[in-house]
Amino acid sequence: MSIKERRERERAERERLIVTAARELAEAEGWDAVTTRRLAAEIEYSQPVLYSHFKGKDAIMVAVAVQGFAEMAGELRAAGTSAPGPREALAAVAEAYAAFADRRPALYDAMFVRAVDLPFATPEAPAALREAFASLHRVIEPLAGDEDPDALTETFWSGLHGLITLMRSGRLRRESHDRRLALLIGHFSPPA
């Protein structure tokens, strides 16, 4: 292995370390606790080393969000492909989406709530974002009928996000979550 290859490998490993530390700290204490000073102490590198990889906390949050979209896409894809029919696939994906947000609240915030500089719904969007959207689109499309599947997917996604965000903020009762999710799924996939 050449010196250049070794340095590139070490650089990639430091970036993974920074992103992992940011995720863990955010999940434990919230995004306000994630600072470059705190991350530098957590990973035992100086702040200038952090800045040699990322411009600041916002850039680290973008890397965390992209990683989260890749993970979410995999979970949604697995949920959708394991279901026996279109209605069941939609329900499985909706439940997987809600479970993802519930298990990883700080990650979900980086992906959807915090202000991050990520292009959505454009060709410039990172592949992980496009794949997460495609995972929703795949289960909506067979149910779209005469509707535009892109717009229908965006609307379903907005409904999911709204339910989750309002519940997490205490504006909707947690104990009614399953019923609300069933109502949303029912409106996008009426029984045959």
C-alpha positions as CSV (number, residue, x, y, z in Angstrom):
1,M,0.0,0.0,0.0
2,S,1.3,3.4,-1.0
3,I,1.7,6.3,1.5
4,K,-1.1,8.1,-0.4
5,E,-3.5,5.2,-0.1
6,R,-2.7,4.8,3.6
7,R,-3.3,8.6,4.2
8,E,-6.6,8.4,2.3
9,R,-7.6,5.4,4.4
10,E,-6.7,7.2,7.6
11,R,-8.5,10.3,6.5
12,A,-11.7,8.3,5.8
13,E,-11.4,6.5,9.2
14,R,-11.1,9.9,11.0
15,E,-14.2,11.2,9.1
16,R,-16.1,8.0,10.2
17,L,-14.9,8.6,13.8
18,I,-16.1,12.2,13.7
19,V,-19.5,11.3,12.3
20,T,-20.0,8.4,14.7
21,A,-19.0,10.5,17.7
22,A,-21.4,13.3,16.6
23,R,-24.3,10.8,16.2
24,E,-23.6,9.2,19.6
25,L,-23.3,12.6,21.4
26,A,-26.5,13.9,19.7
27,E,-28.5,10.8,20.6
28,A,-27.3,11.0,24.2
29,E,-27.5,14.7,24.8
30,G,-29.1,16.4,21.8
31,W,-27.6,18.4,18.9
32,D,-27.0,21.5,21.1
33,A,-24.3,19.4,22.9
34,V,-22.5,18.7,19.7
35,T,-19.8,21.3,19.2
36,T,-16.5,21.0,17.4
37,R,-14.7,21.5,20.7
38,R,-16.6,18.7,22.4
39,L,-16.2,16.4,19.3
40,A,-12.4,17.1,19.3
41,A,-12.2,16.0,22.9
42,E,-14.4,12.9,22.3
43,I,-12.3,11.6,19.5
44,E,-9.0,12.8,20.9
45,Y,-8.0,15.0,17.9
46,S,-7.5,18.7,17.8
47,Q,-10.2,21.1,16.5
48,P,-8.0,21.9,13.5
49,V,-8.1,18.2,12.6
50,L,-11.9,18.3,12.7
51,Y,-11.9,21.4,10.5
52,S,-9.6,19.7,8.0
53,H,-12.4,17.2,7.4
54,F,-15.5,19.4,7.9
55,K,-16.1,23.2,7.8
56,G,-18.0,23.0,11.1
57,K,-20.9,21.5,13.0
58,D,-23.3,22.0,10.1
59,A,-21.2,20.1,7.7
60,I,-20.9,17.3,10.2
61,M,-24.7,17.3,10.6
62,V,-25.0,17.0,6.8
63,A,-22.7,13.9,6.9
64,V,-24.8,12.4,9.7
65,A,-28.0,13.1,7.8
66,V,-26.7,11.5,4.6
67,Q,-25.6,8.4,6.6
68,G,-29.1,8.4,8.1
69,F,-30.8,8.5,4.8
70,A,-28.8,5.5,3.6
71,E,-29.8,3.6,6.7
72,M,-33.4,4.6,6.4
73,A,-33.5,3.6,2.7
74,G,-32.2,0.1,3.6
75,E,-34.8,-0.3,6.3
76,L,-37.7,1.0,4.2
77,R,-36.6,-1.2,1.2
78,A,-36.5,-4.3,3.4
79,A,-39.9,-3.5,4.9
80,G,-41.5,-3.0,1.5
81,T,-40.1,-6.0,-0.2
82,S,-41.0,-8.4,2.6
83,A,-44.7,-7.6,2.4
84,P,-47.1,-9.9,0.5
85,G,-49.1,-7.1,-1.4
86,P,-49.2,-3.4,-2.1
87,R,-51.4,-2.4,0.8
88,E,-49.2,-4.5,3.2
89,A,-46.1,-3.0,1.7
90,L,-47.3,0.5,2.3
91,A,-48.2,-0.3,5.9
92,A,-44.8,-2.0,6.5
93,V,-42.9,0.9,5.1
94,A,-44.9,3.5,7.1
95,E,-44.3,1.4,10.3
96,A,-40.6,1.1,9.5
97,Y,-40.4,4.9,8.9
98,A,-42.1,5.6,12.2
99,A,-39.9,3.1,14.0
100,F,-36.8,4.6,12.5
101,A,-37.7,8.0,13.8
102,D,-38.6,6.7,17.2
103,R,-35.4,4.7,17.6
104,R,-33.1,7.5,16.4
105,P,-34.6,10.8,17.3
106,A,-31.4,12.9,16.9
107,L,-30.6,11.2,13.6
108,Y,-34.1,11.9,12.4
109,D,-33.8,15.5,13.5
110,A,-30.5,15.9,11.5
111,M,-32.3,14.4,8.5
112,F,-35.6,16.3,8.6
113,V,-35.8,18.9,11.4
114,R,-32.5,20.7,11.8
115,A,-31.5,23.2,9.1
116,V,-28.9,21.4,7.0
117,D,-27.6,22.3,3.6
118,L,-28.9,19.3,1.6
119,P,-30.6,19.6,-1.7
120,F,-33.9,17.7,-1.7
121,A,-35.9,16.7,-4.8
122,T,-33.2,17.7,-7.2
123,P,-30.7,15.8,-9.3
124,E,-28.0,17.2,-7.0
125,A,-29.5,15.4,-4.0
126,P,-27.1,12.8,-2.6
127,A,-27.8,9.2,-3.7
128,A,-28.9,8.2,-0.2
129,L,-31.7,10.9,-0.2
130,R,-32.9,9.8,-3.6
131,E,-32.9,6.1,-2.5
132,A,-34.9,6.9,0.7
133,F,-37.5,8.7,-1.4
134,A,-37.4,5.8,-3.9
135,S,-38.2,3.4,-1.1
136,L,-41.4,5.3,-0.4
137,H,-42.1,5.8,-4.1
138,R,-41.9,2.0,-4.8
139,V,-44.8,1.2,-2.4
140,I,-46.9,4.2,-3.4
141,E,-46.7,3.7,-7.2
142,P,-48.7,0.5,-7.4
143,L,-51.5,2.3,-5.4
144,A,-51.4,5.6,-7.3
145,G,-54.0,4.8,-10.0
146,D,-54.5,8.0,-12.0
147,E,-52.7,10.1,-9.5
148,D,-49.1,11.4,-10.1
149,P,-47.0,8.9,-8.1
150,D,-44.3,11.5,-7.3
151,A,-46.8,14.0,-5.8
152,L,-48.6,11.2,-4.0
153,T,-45.3,10.0,-2.5
154,E,-44.4,13.5,-1.4
155,T,-47.9,13.8,0.2
156,F,-47.6,10.5,2.0
157,W,-44.1,11.3,3.2
158,S,-45.4,14.7,4.4
159,G,-48.2,13.0,6.3
160,L,-45.8,10.5,7.9
161,H,-43.4,13.3,8.9
162,G,-46.1,15.5,10.3
163,L,-47.6,12.7,12.4
164,I,-44.1,11.8,13.8
165,T,-43.0,15.4,14.4
166,L,-46.2,16.4,16.1
167,M,-46.2,13.3,18.3
168,R,-42.6,13.7,19.3
169,S,-43.2,17.3,20.2
170,G,-46.1,16.4,22.5
171,R,-48.8,18.0,20.3
172,L,-50.3,14.6,19.5
173,R,-51.0,11.8,22.0
174,R,-48.4,8.9,21.7
175,E,-51.1,6.3,22.6
176,S,-53.1,7.2,19.5
177,H,-50.1,6.9,17.1
178,D,-51.0,3.4,15.7
179,R,-54.6,4.6,15.0
180,R,-53.4,7.7,13.2
181,L,-50.9,5.7,11.2
182,A,-53.6,3.3,10.2
183,L,-55.9,6.2,9.1
184,L,-53.1,7.6,6.9
185,I,-52.3,4.3,5.3
186,G,-56.1,3.7,4.8
187,H,-56.4,7.0,2.9
188,F,-53.5,6.1,0.6
189,S,-54.4,2.5,0.2
190,P,-58.1,1.8,0.6
191,P,-59.2,-1.8,1.1
192,A,-59.9,-3.7,-2.0
